[in-house]
Every structure is written in structure tokens, then in C-alpha cells.
Amino acid sequence: MDKIRAFIKDNRDVFLCYIGSKILFIVVLLLTGTSYSDVLGLFDAAHYRDIAREGYYVDGVTVFFPMIPLIMRFTGEVGLIIINQAAFIAGIYNLKKILMRVKNSETVWILAVLSVSPMAVFTSVLYTESVYFFLTVFAFRLFIEGRLPLVQGIAIGLSVLTRNTGSLLFFAVFTGYILKFIKEKQSRKRTLTDIIMCYVPASVISLIYPVFLQIRFGNWKIFMDAQYTYWIRIPSNIVRTVFISLKVIFTDEYGFDGMPDTIILFKINEALSLLFMILVIVLIIREIIRMRRIGKISVPSIVCIVYSILFMIALGMTIRDPALDCPTDSFYRYYVSLFPLYLGFSYTGKKTCQAALIVSLLLTLMTAPLFCMGSFFF
């Protein structure tokens, strides 16, 4: 009991940030006059519910990876909500531990930026954000601490089962291991052992879903094909995606359903997606400049940079048909669950972190009510 009290005391900032995020969510519900039960069933949650109950009954729902439906199937919706809360707290805690390694004096402000971000809303519903954020930041923490490679591999594999972008961390961390192998000549044997210990479970777990899809539908990549056939997406690349986003923002070429409010919402959504991408790029460039200035390559920084670049490229590979729908309708919520985004504030001052906190809160107050009211803006 004394250890529990000591742990809570030492991590008051983590628990206060978590409580603050839940208060913010309650405020949003009160402002919109929506019930929690109604919000729980919105958008992707409806598909997760169907998969948990019926399994993968049609190729279109294969785009939703199995971790959340599996949790819901075996624990129920209440169980998933509880697990989401535990995962969010654990995610904040692991982010704190990483920030403490770089001796950042503004740790509490960075944790607060995360806790009032739009991601905080999705941690309270039947979505992937909590579990995905925890698994990725936990796997990264174990990598930089150089311990428990087996557990690290399991976490990476489970992140892939939660969301397909987990595979990007899979490759980014492998890049880190290769750099470690090259740089640390005295410990190459241990690094090689760690790679094997990590990537055997990571690979096995990551392959579970494609193997299942091959057996069930005769096509291991049907979750990719369904993006085009079922969800009206079109192939793209990051350059084309940015160009179309700019056209949506600054022109009226795409009328969507012709309703002014819809057009305005979609313009805002595209602007947010672009701004988050620009922020990630700025943080990447700043980290490269910092490593160049000190004349030393940081393996953890390289992992974050590779992960972030792959993340942006992957998001830009498909968009919704801009003549029918918002091209990047979910991009901003993916960016806010990218843990390197918050680590990017590691070398900024208190005023910058406070400004980021205000912006993060304003974004949530602007987007969360729309989500809760069922607007196609998430």
C-alpha cells in the first residue's frame, strides 16, 4: 500500500492531466447536450461493435483492425472503456518517463498538451487512440532504455493489430536497432540478440491479421483493397494530397453536397491536417539541426524521425474522392496520436509549451463538439 501511495504521489502530474482530460470531455458533452451513450456509438465505433458481434462479415469492414473488436468481444463495451482509460494513463506515464530521460524541465506542460488535445476525446469512446498511443510509446520507451526486447516486440505487434500505422513503428525501431548495431561495436552480440527477441514476436503477431484475411477472404491485403472499392478512396501520394488539400481550402472547385456549412467544415478539416503535417515537418527539421549542431547522431531521434516520415507518407497514399467527400477527413486525429509529435517539444521553452497547450485546447473545443454532435468531421 505504501508503494502505491508513493507511486501516486510521484506521478500526481500524470493523474492530474488524466483527470483534466476527462473533465474537458464532460464539458464538451454538457456544451453539446449530447449523452455519453450516443457519443459511444458514433462513426467507427459502430463498425467496431458490428465486428465484435458478427466478425468480419464483409470485406469493407476489414479496414478496421481487430484489436478493439477483440477487446470488446471478450470484455464488452464497459471493459473496453476501462481498458482505454488505463491505456491513456499508462500512455501519459510512459511519455513522462521518456521526457525525463532528456531531462526536460517542461515535462508537465507537454503532458498537459497531450491531455487536452483532440486525442483526449477519443480516449473516452470506442476508438483505437488510447490503446494505440500506449503500445507505441511503451515500445519506444523500452527501445531507448534497452530492456525487455521480448515485451517490446509484443507491444509493437499488438500496435499493428490495433492500427495499420503500427507497422511503421515496426520498421522505424528496426532502423534504430541497425544503427545501434553499427555504432555500438562492443555490444553487437547483445544488439543482435535483442533484435531476434523483439522481432520474432513482433513479426508473428503482426502476421496474424493478414493470415486470417487470407483464410477468410482469400486475399491477405483485402483491408487495403477495400479502401478503394468500399470506402471510395483513390490512390494518391503526399504531394498530390497536399495539392488537393490546398485546392479545397483556397478554391471552390469541390462543392461536396453543396451545403455551405459542410464546405466550411471540410475546409477547416483540410487546414488542420496540413497544419499538423507542417508542425511534424518543422519538428523533424529542428531535430536534425540539433543533432548536426551537437555533432552526434541520436538513435532515438532517428527512430522518431523515420516513424514520422513514414507516417506522413502513409497518410498521403490514399484520400477520399474530393468530389464526393472530404479528402483527408481523419488525418488530424491520426496526427494527434503520433507520440513523436509531443516528444518534439522536448527542447522548447516553457512559453512555447504553454502556447502549444492553448492551441491544443482550442482545437479540441473546436472539433470535439462537432464530433459529439455527429458531424462528419473527425
Residue pairs with C-beta under 8 A, 6 or more apart in sequence:
8 15
11 93
11 96
13 96
13 107
13 108
13 111
14 89
14 92
14 93
14 96
14 111
15 89
17 92
17 108
17 111
17 112
17 114
17 115
18 85
18 88
18 89
18 92
18 115
20 112
20 115
20 116
21 88
21 115
21 116
21 120
21 123
22 124
24 116
24 120
24 121
24 361
24 364
24 368
25 120
25 121
25 124
25 368
28 121
28 364
28 365
28 368
28 369
28 372
29 35
29 36
29 39
29 372
31 369
32 369
32 372
32 373
34 372
34 373
39 124
39 125
39 371
39 372
40 77
40 125
40 126
41 49
41 126
42 125
42 371
42 372
42 374
43 371
43 378
44 64
44 126
44 127
44 128
45 125
45 126
45 127
47 61
47 64
48 64
48 68
48 69
48 72
48 126
48 127
49 72
49 77
49 126
50 57
50 61
51 57
51 61
51 64
51 66
51 69
52 69
52 70
52 72
52 73
53 73
56 62
56 212
56 213
56 216
56 217
58 230
59 217
59 222
59 225
59 226
59 229
59 230
60 226
60 229
60 230
60 231
61 226
62 213
62 217
62 222
62 223
62 226
63 223
63 226
63 227
63 230
63 231
65 128
65 160
65 161
65 162
65 163
65 164
65 209
65 223
66 161
66 208
66 209
66 212
67 128
67 131
67 158
67 161
67 162
67 163
68 80
68 126
68 127
68 128
68 131
68 162
71 79
71 80
71 83
71 131
72 79
72 80
72 126
75 82
75 83
77 126
80 126
81 124
81 126
83 130
83 131
84 123
84 124
84 125
84 126
84 127
84 130
84 131
85 123
85 124
85 130
87 123
87 130
87 131
87 133
87 134
87 135
88 120
88 123
88 130
88 133
88 134
90 134
90 138
91 130
91 133
91 134
91 137
91 138
91 339
92 111
92 114
92 115
94 134
94 137
94 138
94 141
95 110
95 111
95 114
95 137
95 339
95 342
95 343
96 107
96 111
97 141
98 137
98 140
98 141
98 144
98 343
99 107
99 110
99 111
99 343
99 346
100 107
101 144
101 145
102 346
102 347
104 110
104 346
104 347
105 350
106 345
106 348
106 349
106 350
106 353
109 345
109 350
109 353
109 354
109 356
109 357
110 342
110 345
110 346
110 353
112 357
113 342
113 345
113 353
113 356
113 357
113 360
114 120
114 342
114 360
116 357
116 360
116 361
116 364
117 336
117 360
117 363
117 364
118 332
118 333
118 336
118 363
118 364
118 367
118 368
119 129
119 133
119 333
119 336
119 337
120 364
121 364
121 367
121 368
121 371
121 372
122 128
122 129
122 130
122 333
122 337
123 129
123 130
128 162
128 163
128 337
129 333
129 336
129 337
131 162
132 159
132 162
132 163
132 165
132 166
132 337
133 337
133 339
135 155
135 156
135 158
135 159
135 162
135 166
136 155
136 159
136 166
136 169
136 339
137 339
138 155
139 152
139 155
139 156
139 159
139 169
139 173
140 169
140 173
140 300
140 303
140 304
140 339
142 148
142 149
142 151
142 152
142 155
143 152
143 173
143 176
143 177
143 300
143 303
144 299
144 300
146 194
149 193
149 194
149 195
149 197
149 198
150 197
150 198
150 201
152 173
152 198
152 202
153 197
153 198
153 199
153 200
153 201
153 202
153 205
154 201
154 202
154 205
156 166
156 169
156 170
156 173
156 198
156 202
156 205
156 206
157 201
157 202
157 203
157 204
157 205
157 206
158 166
158 205
159 166
159 169
160 166
160 167
160 170
160 202
160 205
160 206
160 209
161 205
161 206
161 208
161 209
164 223
164 314
165 311
165 314
165 334
166 206
167 206
168 307
168 310
168 311
168 314
169 307
170 202
170 206
171 306
171 310
172 303
172 304
172 306
172 307
172 310
173 198
173 303
173 307
174 195
174 199
175 302
175 303
175 306
176 299
176 300
176 302
176 303
176 306
177 191
177 194
177 195
177 198
179 297
179 299
179 302
180 187
180 191
180 299
181 188
181 191
181 192
181 195
183 297
183 299
184 191
209 223
210 220
210 221
211 220
213 219
213 220
213 221
213 222
213 223
214 220
219 225
227 233
227 318
228 234
228 235
228 318
231 320
232 320
232 321
232 324
232 325
233 318
233 319
233 320
233 321
234 318
234 319
234 320
234 321
235 317
235 318
236 244
236 316
236 317
236 318
236 319
237 313
237 316
237 317
238 312
238 313
238 315
238 316
238 317
239 316
240 316
240 319
241 315
241 316
241 319
241 327
241 328
242 274
242 277
242 316
244 319
244 322
244 327
245 270
245 273
245 274
245 327
245 328
246 270
246 274
247 253
247 254
247 322
248 254
248 266
248 267
248 270
248 322
248 326
248 327
249 267
249 270
249 271
249 274
252 263
254 266
254 322
254 323
255 263
256 262
256 263
256 266
256 324
256 325
256 326
262 376
265 326
265 370
265 375
265 376
265 377
266 326
266 329
266 377
268 366
268 377
269 326
269 328
269 329
269 332
269 377
270 326
270 327
270 328
272 331
272 332
272 363
272 367
273 328
273 331
273 332
273 335
276 331
276 332
276 335
276 336
276 341
277 312
277 315
277 331
277 335
279 341
279 344
280 308
280 311
280 312
280 335
280 338
280 340
280 341
280 344
281 312
283 308
283 340
283 341
283 344
284 305
284 308
284 309
284 344
286 344
286 347
287 301
287 304
287 305
287 344
288 305
290 301
290 347
291 297
291 298
291 301
304 340
304 343
304 344
305 340
307 338
307 340
308 338
308 340
308 341
311 334
311 338
315 328
315 331
315 334
319 327
319 328
320 326
320 327
320 328
320 329
321 327
326 376
326 377
329 376
329 377
329 378
330 378
332 367
333 378
335 341
345 352
345 353
345 356
348 356
367 377
367 378
370 377
370 378
371 377
371 378
